[in-house]
Amino acid sequence: MILSVAIHISFGITVTKSTIFKRLHHMVHKSLKYMTMFQNGGTPLLYAVRGNHVKCVDTLLAGGADLTVEADSGYSPMDLAVALGHKKVQKVIEDHILKLLKHKA
């Protein structure tokens, strides 16, 4: 629900739970601006992590979402995944970081 609201605020579209991933995937691949920081300090990536939306986190990271942006609470996406016990999301973030490190080498 939170991610749906975040997407609605960012893009002015309403999505149902069943279509959220498909629309997010489309938006990322169309290079739409989805890194927006909302007034409460969240980003689509932070909302996806908070909601334990594994596929959305993976799609946002693949599209270039910034892992260093922190919420107003000071939590990065990884900090938030660990604090909330979202192990699958944490694994997606760890795998993404490893992939980035391999490309730099």
N, C-alpha and C positions, 0 to 999 in steps of 0.2 A: 504494500500500500504506500509506504513512504517513497519508494522509488517511482511508483506511478505518479505521485504528486510532484516529485522532483522533475520528472520528464514533462509533466503538464506545465509546470512553471517555466521550465527552460524553453520549451518548444511550442507551447500553446496547443498541445494535442492531448486528448484523453485516451488512455489505453487501459485495457482490461488485463488481468493477470495472465491470461492465456496468450496475449499478443505482445507482452512487454519485451520479451527477448528478441522477437522478430523485428520489432520497430527499432529497438536499440541497435541491433546489428546493422540495419539499413542506415540509420543516422550516422553511425560511426564510419561506415564505408562511403557515405556521401560527404564525409569531411565536414559535417556540421559542427558548429561550436558547442561542445558539450562539457567544457572544462569550467563553466561558469561557477563562481563562488556565490552561493545564495546568501541572503541577509543573515541567516543564522549560522553562517560559517561552513556550510556543507557543500560538497560537490556531488555530481552523480556517482563518482567512484565511492565516496564516503557513504552515501546513502545505500549503494549496492552492498558494500561491506557490512554496514550496520544491519541490513535486512537479510544477510546471509544468502545473497543471490549470486551463486557461484558462476553461472554462465554469463551474467551481466558483468561481473568483475573481470572475467577473462576477456570479454569483448571490449570493454573499456580500456583495459591495459594494452590489448593488441592494437587498439586505435590510437594509443599514445597518451592515455590519461597519466597525469603527474602523480607519482607515488610520494612526492615530498610535500605536497600540500597538506596542511594540518587543519583540523576542525578547530573551532573556537576553544574547545576543551584542551587543545594541544596534542591531540592524538593524530598520528599519521594513519593511513589506511591499514598498515601492518599492525601498529599499536592497537587499533580498534579491533581488528580480527582476533588478536591474541587475547585482549581484555574480555571480549564477548565469547571466547571459546569456539569461534568459527574455524575449525581446523581445515575444512576443505577450502575455504576462502584463503586462509593463511598459506596453504600449499600452492594455490594458484599464484599468489603474490610471490612466494619464494621461487617458484619455477620461472616466473617472469623476470625476476631479478637475475637469476642464473643465466637466462637466455640473453639478457642485456650484457652481462659480463663476458659471455662467450663471444658476442659480436664485437666487443671492444678489443678483444685479444687478437 
